[in-house]
Amino acid sequence: MFTGTSYPEQVSTPVSSVSDFVLQLRRLIEASIPLGWVSGEISNLVRAASGHLYFTLKDERAQIRCTMWRTKAQLLPFQLSEGMRIEVRAQATLYEARGDLQLSVDSIRRAGLGNLYETFLRLKANLEAEGLFNTERKRLIPEFPHGIGIITSPAAAALRDVITTLRRRSPALPVILYPSPVQGDTAGPQIAAAIRTASVRARQDGISVLIVCRGGGSIEDLWAFNHEAVARAIAACSIPVISGVGHETDTTLADFAADLRAPTPTAAAEIASAGVYALRQHLPQLQSNLQRASQRRLQQASQRLDELQRRLTHPRARLVRSGERLTMLHLRLHQALQTHQRRLGTRIDTLATRLAAHAPRTAPLYARLQTCSQGLARAGNWRLSHAQLQLDSLAARLASLNPDAVLARGYAIVRNEEGVILRDASATSDGERLEIQLAGSRLKVRAERP
């Protein structure tokens, strides 16, 4: 009988591949460790050509690999460097190809900013509860400000940007600087004091809108604009306030308290000068419209003047026309008389012929004819004399209407300095200069009232 060592019966268990096993580990890690914040120091930083960031996050006792994909890395507001202390919001995962534990980073902030952000949120909530950020208390930015006040550091690049923009868009707009530091532990109270000064001196300095601005930076650099005193000073300011702090992604309490938030200092200057700039852009069109309207008005006035000149007749011209008409009437009268005499002569000849043919007693008829002929001649002469008398009367009346003839009889025409003919002594004042027109000369005199 064969005897030997006996083995226990083996239980059948499933066998996983390495990739399946690592995949299970990754899923287990991602499910059990939620997205959270981890702080440490950067080392072994690599910026790949693809735009991804690879680095190690370490402290005194441990380290872990980190990966930040390009879509997230390009949104970073600052550059990473070796030895920088940061806080990353990341998801723990497993890199299956090497089986390495790593963090997939969603966002990064400088170490210590978490407390500042919490302070920011707490202050924001308190001031918001007071109604300091209510939309109802926001004022409209004046379209055409009398002047613009600026609160920033005299050495700040933001001031140069604002001044350059205002000079380009509205060079005639007065600008008043209320200097204040914009960074540091004492910057907040000094900014608030500058805002209060601008508020009190607004009418005296001639400003109707205030720009509070500085360039971009970290949350620590912009922390002065999260000071409670700054927010309250902006809310209490007597004129509308535009906040232009940092870049478009930066948000401070000053932005919430201001009447209007601009994404950048340059944008704040553009908003403050928008009305004046739009008006300057519209000026060429207004100038063109004014020129066309002026030309049209002048053309209409010139046309009206020509029409009035055509209607206006000088007295001398009227006299000339009247004389021409009188001459024409005289000629027509003379021609009518001659024609009438010819007709009468013709009729007399006809009657004489008929009489001679029918009347045997010609001598008495001839004598009568002579008598009628003489009477007719006398009547014609009388008619001519009477017409000549009428003509002489009309000529005399026409001559009496001649202004020069009136002046020749000793009359005079008196005009004032504007050339208006005076008809009553009450129309003059004592000492007024007058001009007297005589028959052959003119005199300059002064009026003296009795």
C-alpha positions in Angstrom: 0.0 0.0 0.0 1.4 3.3 -1.0 1.7 5.9 1.7 2.7 9.6 1.2 2.1 13.2 2.2 -1.4 14.4 1.7 -2.3 18.0 0.6 -5.5 19.8 1.6 -8.0 20.3 -1.1 -7.4 23.8 -2.7 -10.4 26.2 -3.0 -10.9 27.6 -6.5 -10.6 31.6 -6.5 -10.7 34.0 -9.4 -7.5 35.4 -10.8 -7.3 39.1 -11.9 -4.9 40.6 -14.3 -2.7 43.4 -13.2 -4.6 46.1 -15.2 -7.9 44.9 -13.7 -6.5 44.9 -10.2 -5.0 48.4 -10.6 -8.3 49.6 -12.1 -10.2 48.3 -9.0 -7.7 50.1 -6.8 -8.2 53.4 -8.6 -11.9 53.2 -8.4 -11.7 52.3 -4.7 -9.4 55.3 -4.0 -11.4 57.8 -6.0 -14.7 56.6 -4.3 -13.3 56.7 -0.8 -11.2 59.9 -0.9 -13.3 62.9 -2.0 -12.0 66.1 -3.7 -10.2 68.2 -1.2 -7.4 70.7 -0.4 -3.8 69.5 0.2 -0.9 71.9 1.1 2.8 71.4 0.4 5.9 72.6 -1.4 6.5 72.2 -5.1 9.5 70.2 -6.4 10.4 68.5 -9.6 8.2 70.9 -11.6 7.9 70.0 -15.3 5.9 72.0 -17.9 5.2 69.6 -20.8 5.0 70.8 -24.4 1.4 69.7 -24.3 0.7 72.4 -21.7 0.2 69.9 -18.8 2.0 70.5 -15.5 3.7 67.7 -13.5 5.2 68.2 -10.1 5.7 66.7 -6.7 4.0 68.1 -3.6 5.9 67.4 -0.4 6.4 68.3 3.2 8.8 67.2 5.9 7.6 63.6 6.1 5.9 62.7 2.8 5.5 63.5 -0.9 3.0 62.7 -3.7 3.1 63.2 -7.4 0.6 65.7 -8.9 -0.7 66.3 -12.4 -2.6 69.4 -13.7 -4.0 69.2 -17.2 -3.6 72.0 -19.7 -7.3 73.1 -19.6 -6.8 73.9 -15.9 -3.2 75.0 -16.0 -3.9 77.8 -18.5 -6.3 79.4 -16.0 -3.7 79.8 -13.3 -3.4 83.5 -12.2 0.3 83.1 -11.3 3.4 81.1 -12.4 4.5 78.0 -10.4 8.1 77.7 -9.3 10.3 75.3 -7.4 10.0 75.6 -3.7 6.7 77.6 -3.8 4.3 76.7 -1.0 0.9 76.1 -2.4 -2.5 74.6 -1.7 -4.1 72.3 -4.3 -7.7 71.3 -4.7 -7.2 67.7 -6.1 -8.7 64.2 -6.5 -6.6 61.3 -5.3 -6.2 58.7 -8.1 -4.0 56.0 -9.4 -1.9 56.3 -12.6 -2.6 52.8 -14.0 0.4 52.6 -16.4 2.9 52.7 -13.5 0.7 51.9 -10.6 1.6 55.2 -9.0 -0.6 57.1 -6.5 -1.0 60.7 -7.6 -3.2 63.8 -7.3 -5.2 65.1 -10.2 -5.2 68.9 -9.5 -8.3 71.0 -10.2 -7.0 74.4 -8.9 -4.1 76.0 -7.1 -3.7 78.9 -4.7 -0.8 80.2 -2.7 -0.5 78.7 0.8 -2.3 80.6 3.5 -5.0 82.1 1.2 -7.6 79.9 2.6 -7.9 82.0 5.8 -7.9 85.2 3.8 -10.7 83.9 1.6 -12.7 82.8 4.6 -12.3 86.3 6.0 -13.4 87.8 2.7 -16.5 85.6 2.6 -17.4 86.5 6.2 -17.0 90.2 5.7 -19.0 90.0 2.4 -21.8 88.2 4.2 -21.9 90.7 7.0 -22.0 93.8 4.7 -24.5 92.1 2.4 -26.8 91.5 5.3 -26.6 95.2 6.2 -27.8 96.0 2.7 -24.5 97.7 1.7 -24.4 95.8 -1.6 -28.1 96.2 -2.5 -28.9 97.0 -6.1 -31.4 99.7 -5.1 -28.8 101.9 -3.6 -26.6 101.8 -6.8 -26.5 105.2 -8.6 -26.2 105.7 -12.3 -22.8 106.9 -13.6 -23.3 110.4 -15.1 -23.2 110.4 -18.9 -21.4 113.8 -19.0 -19.3 114.2 -15.8 -17.9 117.6 -14.9 -14.7 116.0 -13.8 -13.3 112.6 -12.7 -11.6 111.8 -9.4 -9.1 108.9 -9.2 -7.9 107.1 -6.1 -4.8 105.0 -6.6 -1.1 105.2 -6.0 0.8 107.9 -8.0 3.3 105.2 -9.0 0.8 102.6 -10.1 0.6 101.4 -13.7 -3.1 101.6 -13.4 -2.9 105.4 -13.0 -1.0 105.7 -16.3 -3.5 103.4 -18.0 -6.5 105.5 -16.8 -4.8 108.9 -17.6 -3.8 107.7 -21.1 -7.4 106.4 -21.8 -9.0 109.6 -20.6 -6.6 111.8 -22.6 -7.4 109.8 -25.7 -11.2 109.7 -25.3 -12.0 113.0 -23.5 -8.9 115.3 -23.3 -10.9 118.3 -22.0 -12.3 116.4 -19.0 -10.7 117.6 -15.7 -9.0 114.8 -13.7 -8.2 115.0 -9.9 -5.9 112.5 -8.2 -6.4 111.6 -4.6 -3.2 109.7 -3.9 -3.2 106.6 -1.6 -1.1 103.5 -1.3 -3.0 100.5 -2.8 -1.0 97.6 -1.1 0.2 96.9 2.4 -1.1 96.7 5.9 -2.0 100.4 6.2 -3.4 100.8 2.6 -7.0 100.0 3.5 -7.6 102.8 6.0 -5.7 105.2 3.7 -7.8 104.3 0.7 -11.0 104.8 2.8 -9.6 108.2 4.0 -8.9 109.3 0.4 -12.5 108.3 -0.6 -13.9 110.4 2.2 -11.7 113.3 1.1 -12.9 113.0 -2.5 -16.5 112.8 -1.2 -16.2 116.0 0.8 -14.3 118.0 -1.9 -16.4 116.7 -4.8 -18.3 120.0 -5.4 -15.2 122.2 -4.7 -12.9 120.1 -7.0 -15.6 119.9 -9.7 -15.8 116.1 -9.9 -19.0 114.1 -10.4 -17.7 110.5 -10.6 -14.9 108.7 -8.7 -12.7 105.9 -9.9 -11.0 103.6 -7.3 -8.4 101.4 -9.1 -5.2 99.5 -9.1 -3.6 96.8 -11.3 -4.0 93.0 -11.0 -2.3 90.8 -8.4 -2.8 88.1 -5.9 -5.5 88.1 -3.2 -2.8 89.4 -0.8 -1.9 92.2 -3.1 -5.6 93.2 -3.5 -6.5 92.7 0.2 -6.5 96.5 0.9 -9.7 96.7 -1.2 -11.3 94.0 0.9 -11.0 96.3 4.0 -14.4 97.0 5.6 -13.6 100.7 5.9 -13.0 100.9 2.2 -16.4 99.3 1.4 -18.2 101.6 3.8 -16.5 104.7 2.5 -17.5 103.8 -1.1 -21.1 103.2 0.0 -21.2 106.5 1.8 -19.5 108.5 -1.0 -21.5 111.6 -2.2 -20.8 110.9 -5.9 -21.1 107.6 -7.9 -18.0 105.3 -7.6 -16.6 103.0 -10.3 -14.4 100.2 -9.0 -11.6 99.1 -11.4 -9.5 96.8 -9.1 -7.3 94.1 -10.6 -8.3 92.0 -13.7 -11.6 90.7 -14.7 -11.3 87.5 -12.6 -10.4 89.5 -9.4 -13.3 90.4 -7.1 -13.1 92.5 -4.0 -15.5 94.1 -1.5 -14.9 97.4 -3.2 -16.4 95.9 -6.4 -19.6 95.0 -4.5 -19.9 98.3 -2.7 -19.2 100.4 -5.8 -22.0 101.8 -8.0 -20.4 100.0 -11.0 -17.6 97.4 -11.3 -15.2 97.7 -14.2 -13.2 94.6 -15.2 -9.9 96.7 -15.4 -8.7 100.2 -14.6 -8.7 101.0 -18.3 -12.3 99.8 -18.6 -13.2 102.1 -15.7 -11.8 105.1 -17.5 -13.7 104.1 -20.7 -17.0 103.8 -18.7 -16.5 107.2 -17.0 -15.8 108.9 -20.3 -18.3 107.0 -22.5 -20.8 109.8 -22.9 -18.2 112.4 -23.7 -16.4 110.0 -26.1 -19.7 109.2 -27.9 -20.5 112.9 -28.2 -17.0 113.5 -29.7 -17.6 110.7 -32.1 -20.9 112.3 -33.1 -19.4 115.8 -33.5 -18.3 115.4 -37.1 -21.9 114.4 -38.1 -23.3 117.4 -36.1 -20.8 119.7 -37.7 -21.7 118.4 -41.2 -25.4 118.9 -40.4 -24.8 122.4 -39.1 -22.8 123.3 -42.2 -25.6 122.0 -44.5 -28.3 123.8 -42.5 -26.3 127.1 -42.6 -25.7 126.8 -46.3 -29.4 126.1 -46.9 -30.4 129.0 -44.7 -28.0 131.4 -46.5 -29.2 130.2 -49.9 -32.8 130.7 -48.9 -32.0 134.2 -47.5 -30.1 135.1 -50.7 -32.9 133.9 -52.9 -35.4 136.0 -50.8 -33.1 139.0 -51.0 -33.0 138.7 -54.8 -36.8 138.5 -54.9 -37.2 141.6 -52.7 -34.6 143.5 -54.8 -36.6 142.7 -58.0 -39.8 143.9 -56.3 -38.1 147.1 -54.9 -38.3 150.1 -57.3 -36.4 153.3 -56.9 -38.5 156.5 -57.1 -36.3 157.8 -60.0 -37.1 154.7 -62.0 -40.8 155.2 -61.3 -40.6 158.8 -62.5 -38.8 157.6 -65.6 -41.5 155.1 -66.3 -44.2 157.7 -65.7 -42.4 160.1 -68.1 -42.2 157.4 -70.8 -45.9 156.6 -70.3 -46.7 160.3 -70.6 -44.7 160.6 -73.8 -46.4 157.6 -75.3 -49.9 159.0 -74.4 -48.9 162.3 -76.0 -47.9 160.5 -79.2 -51.1 158.5 -79.2 -53.2 161.6 -78.7 -51.5 163.4 -81.6 -51.9 160.5 -83.9 -55.6 160.1 -82.9 -56.2 163.8 -83.7 -54.5 163.5 -87.0 -56.5 160.4 -87.9 -59.7 162.1 -86.8 -58.9 165.2 -88.9 -58.2 163.0 -91.9 -61.4 161.2 -91.4 -63.3 164.5 -91.1 -61.6 165.8 -94.3 -62.5 162.7 -96.2 -66.0 162.9 -95.0 -66.2 166.6 -96.0 -64.9 165.8 -99.4 -67.5 163.1 -99.8 -70.3 165.3 -98.6 -69.1 168.1 -100.9 -69.1 165.7 -103.9 -72.5 164.5 -103.0 -73.8 168.0 -102.5 -72.4 169.2 -105.8 -74.0 166.3 -107.5 -77.5 166.8 -106.0 -77.8 170.5 -105.2 -78.3 172.8 -108.1 -77.8 175.8 -105.8 -74.1 175.5 -105.0 -73.2 179.0 -104.0 -75.2 179.0 -100.8 -74.2 175.5 -100.0 -70.6 176.4 -100.7 -70.8 179.4 -98.4 -72.3 177.1 -95.8 -69.6 174.7 -96.4 -67.0 177.3 -95.9 -68.6 178.3 -92.7 -68.7 174.6 -91.5 -65.1 174.2 -92.6 -64.0 177.2 -90.6 -66.1 176.0 -87.6 -64.5 172.6 -87.9 -61.1 174.1 -88.0 -61.8 176.2 -85.0 -63.2 173.1 -83.2 -60.1 171.1 -84.1 -57.8 173.9 -82.9 -59.8 174.2 -79.7 -59.6 170.5 -79.2 -55.9 170.6 -79.8 -55.4 173.5 -77.4 -57.5 171.8 -74.8 -55.4 168.6 -75.1 -52.2 170.7 -74.9 -53.5 172.3 -71.7 -54.2 168.9 -70.2 -50.8 167.7 -71.3 -49.1 170.7 -69.7 -51.1 170.2 -66.5 -50.1 166.5 -66.3 -46.5 167.5 -67.0 -46.6 170.1 -64.2 -48.2 167.6 -61.8 -45.5 165.1 -62.7 -42.8 167.7 -62.1 -44.3 168.5 -58.7 -43.8 164.9 -57.7 -40.1 165.0 -58.4 -38.2 165.0 -55.0 -35.5 167.2 -56.3 -38.1 169.8 -57.3 -39.6 169.7 -53.8 -36.2 170.2 -52.3 -35.6 173.1 -54.8 -38.6 174.9 -53.3 -36.8 175.0 -49.9 -37.8 171.7 -48.4 -35.4 169.3 -46.8 -35.2 165.5 -45.9 -34.0 164.7 -42.4 -32.5 161.2 -41.7 -31.1 159.6 -38.5 -27.8 157.7 -38.3 -29.5 154.6 -39.6 -30.7 156.4 -42.7 -34.4 156.3 -41.6 -36.4 159.4 -42.7 -37.8 161.3 -39.8 -41.3 162.7 -40.0 -41.7 163.8 -36.4 -39.4 165.6 -34.0 -40.4 163.2 -31.2 -38.5 160.4 -33.1 -35.2 162.1 -32.2 -33.3 162.3 -29.0 -31.2 165.2 -27.7 -27.7 165.2 -29.1 -28.5 162.6 -31.8 -26.5 163.0 -35.1 -28.8 163.7 -38.1 -28.3 164.2 -41.8 -30.2 166.9 -43.7 -30.6 166.6 -47.5 -31.1 169.9 -49.4 -31.5 170.6 -53.1 -27.8 170.4 -53.9 -26.0 169.3 -50.7 -26.2 167.5 -47.4 -25.6 168.6 -43.9 -24.5 166.7 -40.7 -26.1 168.2 -37.6 -26.9 167.3 -34.0 -30.5 167.4 -32.6 -31.2 169.9 -29.8 -34.6 169.7 -28.2 -36.2 173.0 -27.1 
